[in-house]
Amino acid sequence: MGEQRFRVLSKGARPDLRASSRVVTLNVVDAVSRCRPRPALVDPRAGPAVRCLATRLDRWRGAGAMGVGQQLNVSTSAYAGPLTVLGSRPVRVVGFDLEELFASQDYGFPVAPVDALIAQARAGAVLSMSWHPANPGSGGAYDDRGWHDLGALVDHPESAAYQSFWAAYAERLTLLQQLDAAGVAVVFRPFHEANGDWFWWGHPDPATYRRLWSLLQQKTWASGVHNVLWAYSFNAVTGDHIGDPVKLLPATVDLAGLDSYDDESSTPADELPVGGYDAVAARVKRMAITEAGPYDSPDGAWDPAVISRTARMLTTPPLWSMLWFDDGGGKKQLGSLQRGRRWLDSCRDGFCSVG
């Protein structure tokens, strides 16, 4: 940076006294060269943005810090509401859905959600992306179980389902390319909660699921997208209808996360089910609580402090915990929970201590 001179202001009897410092040389530090995540990322050509994102998360883990996160519904004009209602309180992870982001391109919002997300990332937020793709076999929504032949998406390129699914994904990859061009990385958790039975990709044959996951990665990398931190996100095991998440664990993941909701209609005490978390954590070094909160809570009485209390008891502390936005399942977002702001205030600068 060349020669710089600094002024020194004395705090003594003559505060106006000024003097020039000795000549010093400031060297430019290449921050990207110091981004060396451990373990290394599964993408052999991972770009600088995602390498630095993973390194930052690794530092959270080393500091025993769990970031607080908030999901946004980017398919509505009030998509920023769950954040703005918190005022100046920071959240460290901002979530969104790829399908909603793709649809929002046609909505004519004053500020495009993709631009708002880029701004959030540049301000220091980690972006976490889910994906609720339409059913490629039936044409129904993501929760239509009428067709669920994942093998067709891997082994039958001549099928209508294969062509529909991969053509749709290619279109959505343009958004990842846009984020990449802006120097922004994203945590991507595709085919989430597959150990449950409520999405069309749920309860698959484990080998087929892993092959589909791998093919998704290969097609992503072939498109030139190398800004993704790959996250396997599973549902907490709370009953016989939810399978063992270890059986579906893909061979190549950077991170794994638990999705867990406390059904307020059936459990009087506030809790956060974590069944399956430790078993997956034994195989994946980076862990997170990728979705958490209450379900069927009309008054928002659920106390999110149960998240940090539970996180401290886990063998591998989570890197973050993200709450969903308010939807048909009741009040879920931080600003709507009666004790949401209090809990966030107790997590200094948006980080809860879990180490």
C-alpha positions in Angstrom: 0.0 0.0 0.0 3.0 2.3 0.1 4.1 4.9 2.6 1.4 6.0 5.2 1.7 8.7 7.9 -0.5 8.6 11.0 -1.3 11.4 13.5 -1.1 10.6 17.2 -3.4 12.5 19.7 -2.1 12.7 23.2 -4.5 12.1 26.1 -2.3 14.1 28.5 -2.4 17.7 29.6 -2.0 18.9 26.0 -4.5 16.9 24.0 -3.9 19.1 20.9 -0.3 17.9 20.7 0.3 16.2 17.4 3.3 14.3 16.0 4.1 12.3 13.0 4.7 8.6 13.3 7.8 6.9 12.0 7.5 5.6 8.5 5.8 2.2 8.3 5.0 -0.1 5.5 1.6 -1.8 5.3 1.5 -5.0 3.3 -1.6 -6.1 1.5 -2.9 -9.4 3.0 -4.6 -11.8 0.6 -7.5 -12.9 2.8 -8.6 -15.5 0.3 -5.3 -17.3 0.5 -6.0 -17.8 4.2 -9.3 -19.5 3.5 -8.4 -23.1 4.1 -11.4 -25.0 5.4 -10.9 -28.2 7.3 -12.1 -30.7 6.2 -11.6 -29.7 2.6 -14.7 -29.1 0.5 -16.2 -31.8 -1.7 -16.1 -29.6 -4.8 -12.5 -30.0 -6.2 -12.8 -26.6 -7.9 -14.5 -24.8 -5.0 -14.2 -21.0 -5.6 -12.8 -18.5 -3.2 -16.2 -17.3 -1.9 -17.3 -20.8 -0.7 -13.8 -21.7 0.6 -13.9 -18.5 2.7 -17.5 -19.2 3.8 -16.5 -22.7 5.0 -13.5 -21.3 6.8 -15.6 -18.7 8.6 -18.0 -21.5 9.7 -15.0 -23.5 10.9 -14.0 -20.5 13.0 -17.4 -20.3 14.5 -17.0 -24.0 15.5 -13.6 -23.3 17.0 -15.1 -20.4 19.0 -18.0 -22.4 20.3 -20.4 -20.0 18.7 -23.8 -20.8 17.2 -25.2 -18.2 14.8 -28.9 -17.3 14.9 -30.7 -17.6 11.6 -34.0 -16.6 10.1 -35.8 -18.0 6.9 -37.4 -15.5 4.5 -40.3 -16.1 2.2 -38.9 -14.5 -0.9 -42.1 -15.2 -2.9 -43.9 -12.3 -1.1 -43.4 -8.6 -1.3 -42.9 -8.4 2.4 -40.1 -11.0 2.3 -37.8 -8.8 4.5 -40.4 -8.5 7.2 -39.0 -11.3 9.5 -35.7 -9.3 9.6 -37.0 -5.7 9.8 -39.3 -6.5 12.7 -36.2 -7.3 14.7 -34.9 -3.8 14.3 -31.1 -3.5 14.7 -30.8 -7.0 16.2 -28.5 -9.1 13.9 -29.0 -12.6 12.6 -26.1 -14.5 11.2 -27.8 -16.8 8.8 -30.5 -15.8 6.3 -32.5 -18.6 4.7 -34.5 -18.7 1.4 -35.9 -21.2 -1.0 -34.6 -21.6 -4.5 -38.0 -22.3 -6.0 -39.4 -19.2 -4.4 -36.5 -17.1 -5.5 -36.9 -18.3 -9.1 -40.6 -17.4 -9.1 -39.9 -14.0 -7.6 -38.2 -12.9 -10.8 -41.6 -12.3 -12.4 -43.1 -10.4 -9.5 -41.8 -7.0 -10.1 -40.8 -6.2 -6.5 -39.1 -2.8 -5.9 -36.0 -4.6 -4.8 -35.4 -8.0 -6.3 -35.0 -10.6 -3.6 -31.8 -11.9 -5.2 -30.3 -8.4 -4.9 -31.4 -8.2 -1.3 -29.8 -11.5 -0.5 -26.6 -10.4 -2.2 -26.7 -7.3 0.1 -27.2 -9.5 3.1 -24.3 -11.7 2.2 -22.0 -8.7 1.7 -23.1 -7.4 5.1 -21.8 -10.6 6.6 -24.8 -13.0 6.6 -24.5 -16.6 5.7 -27.0 -17.6 3.0 -28.8 -21.0 3.4 -30.9 -22.3 0.5 -33.5 -25.0 0.6 -35.3 -26.2 -2.6 -39.0 -27.3 -2.9 -39.1 -28.4 -6.6 -42.4 -29.4 -8.2 -43.1 -33.1 -8.7 -41.5 -33.8 -12.1 -43.6 -37.0 -12.6 -47.0 -35.7 -11.8 -46.7 -32.0 -12.3 -48.0 -31.5 -8.8 -46.4 -29.5 -6.0 -43.5 -30.6 -3.9 -45.7 -32.4 -1.4 -47.5 -34.5 -4.1 -46.6 -38.1 -3.4 -48.5 -39.4 -6.4 -45.1 -39.9 -8.2 -41.9 -40.6 -6.4 -39.6 -42.6 -8.7 -36.2 -41.0 -8.0 -34.6 -43.7 -10.1 -36.1 -42.2 -13.2 -34.2 -39.0 -12.6 -30.9 -40.9 -12.6 -31.3 -43.8 -15.0 -33.9 -42.8 -17.6 -32.8 -39.6 -19.5 -35.5 -40.4 -22.1 -38.3 -40.1 -19.6 -40.5 -37.0 -19.3 -39.8 -36.8 -15.6 -36.0 -36.7 -16.1 -36.2 -34.1 -18.8 -38.6 -31.9 -16.8 -36.6 -32.1 -13.6 -33.2 -31.4 -15.1 -34.4 -28.6 -17.4 -36.0 -26.9 -14.4 -32.8 -27.2 -12.4 -30.8 -25.8 -15.3 -33.0 -22.7 -15.3 -32.6 -22.3 -11.5 -28.8 -22.6 -11.8 -28.8 -19.2 -13.4 -29.5 -17.8 -10.0 -26.6 -19.6 -8.4 -24.5 -18.3 -11.3 -25.7 -14.8 -10.5 -24.7 -15.2 -6.8 -21.4 -16.6 -7.9 -20.7 -13.6 -10.2 -21.4 -11.3 -7.2 -18.8 -13.2 -5.1 -21.5 -14.7 -2.9 -21.5 -18.4 -1.7 -24.5 -20.3 -0.4 -25.2 -23.3 1.7 -27.4 -25.6 -0.4 -29.5 -28.3 1.2 -31.4 -30.1 -1.7 -33.8 -33.0 -1.2 -34.1 -32.1 2.5 -36.0 -34.1 5.1 -35.9 -37.2 2.8 -36.1 -39.5 5.8 -39.7 -38.3 6.2 -42.7 -39.1 4.0 -44.2 -35.7 3.2 -42.2 -34.6 0.0 -42.2 -36.5 -3.3 -38.5 -37.3 -2.8 -39.1 -38.7 0.7 -38.5 -42.3 1.8 -36.3 -43.2 -1.2 -34.2 -46.2 -1.8 -30.9 -45.0 -0.1 -28.6 -46.0 -2.9 -30.8 -44.2 -5.5 -31.0 -41.1 -3.2 -27.2 -41.0 -3.0 -26.8 -41.3 -6.7 -29.3 -38.6 -7.4 -27.5 -36.3 -4.9 -24.2 -37.0 -6.7 -25.7 -36.3 -10.1 -27.1 -33.0 -8.9 -23.6 -32.1 -7.8 -22.0 -33.1 -11.1 -24.5 -31.1 -13.1 -24.0 -28.1 -10.9 -20.2 -28.2 -11.3 -20.5 -28.9 -15.1 -22.5 -25.6 -15.4 -19.6 -23.7 -13.9 -21.1 -23.1 -10.5 -18.6 -23.6 -7.7 -19.9 -21.4 -5.0 -22.0 -24.0 -3.1 -21.4 -25.5 0.3 -23.3 -28.9 0.1 -25.5 -29.7 3.1 -27.4 -32.8 3.8 -30.5 -31.8 5.8 -32.6 -34.5 7.5 -35.6 -34.5 9.8 -35.3 -35.3 13.5 -36.3 -38.9 14.2 -39.5 -38.5 16.3 -41.5 -41.6 15.2 -41.6 -44.8 13.2 -42.6 -42.9 10.0 -39.3 -41.0 10.0 -36.3 -43.1 8.9 -32.7 -43.4 10.0 -30.9 -40.3 8.5 -27.6 -42.1 8.4 -28.9 -44.5 5.7 -29.4 -41.6 3.3 -26.2 -39.7 4.1 -24.6 -38.9 0.7 -21.0 -39.8 0.1 -19.9 -36.2 -0.5 -21.2 -33.5 1.8 -19.6 -30.4 3.4 -22.2 -30.1 6.2 -25.2 -31.8 7.7 -28.2 -30.3 9.4 -31.2 -31.2 11.5 -34.7 -30.0 10.8 -36.7 -30.1 14.0 -40.1 -28.7 15.0 -41.9 -29.0 18.4 -45.6 -29.8 17.9 -47.2 -27.6 20.4 -50.5 -29.4 20.0 -49.1 -32.6 21.4 -46.2 -31.7 23.7 -47.0 -29.3 26.6 -43.3 -28.6 27.4 -41.1 -26.7 25.0 -38.4 -28.9 23.6 -36.3 -29.5 20.5 -36.2 -33.1 19.3 -32.7 -34.1 18.1 -33.1 -37.8 17.2 -30.5 -38.8 14.7 -28.3 -35.7 15.1 -25.5 -37.4 17.0 -25.4 -40.4 14.7 -24.9 -38.1 11.6 -22.5 -35.9 13.5 -20.3 -39.0 14.1 -19.7 -39.0 10.3 -19.9 -35.3 9.4 -17.7 -32.7 11.1 -19.8 -29.6 10.3 -23.3 -29.7 11.8 -26.1 -27.2 12.0 -29.8 -27.0 13.1 -31.0 -26.0 9.6 -34.7 -25.6 10.7 -36.0 -25.2 14.3 -39.0 -23.9 16.1 -42.6 -24.7 17.1 -45.4 -26.1 15.0 -49.1 -25.3 15.5 -48.3 -22.4 17.8 -51.0 -19.8 17.4 -49.8 -17.5 20.2 -46.0 -17.7 19.7 -45.5 -18.8 23.4 -42.8 -21.3 22.4 -39.4 -20.3 24.0 -36.5 -20.4 21.5 -34.1 -20.5 24.4 -34.7 -24.2 24.3 -32.6 -24.3 21.1 -29.4 -23.0 22.8 -30.0 -25.2 25.9 -30.3 -28.3 23.7 -27.4 -27.3 21.5 -25.1 -27.2 24.5 -25.9 -30.9 25.2 -25.1 -32.2 21.8 -21.8 -34.0 21.2 -21.0 -31.7 18.2 -22.4 -28.2 18.7 -24.3 -26.8 15.7 -22.8 -23.9 13.7 -26.2 -22.2 13.5 -29.9 -22.6 14.2 -32.4 -21.1 11.8 -36.1 -20.4 12.5 -38.7 -20.5 9.8 -41.1 -17.7 8.9 -44.8 -17.6 10.0 -46.9 -19.8 7.8 -49.9 -22.2 8.0 -48.1 -24.0 10.8 -48.4 -21.1 13.2 -46.0 -18.5 14.5 -42.5 -19.5 13.9 -40.2 -16.6 13.2 -38.1 -14.8 15.9 -40.1 -11.6 15.8 -43.4 -13.4 16.3 -42.4 -15.6 19.2 -43.1 -13.9 22.6 -39.6 -14.5 23.8 -37.9 -14.4 20.5 -36.3 -10.9 20.9 -35.2 -11.7 24.4 -33.5 -14.8 23.3 -31.8 -13.1 20.4 -30.6 -10.3 22.8 -29.1 -13.0 25.0 -27.1 -14.3 22.1 -24.4 -11.6 21.8 -24.2 -10.1 18.4 -26.3 -12.9 17.0 -24.2 -15.7 18.4 -25.2 -18.1 21.2 -22.4 -19.7 23.2 -22.6 -23.5 22.8 -18.9 -24.5 23.2 
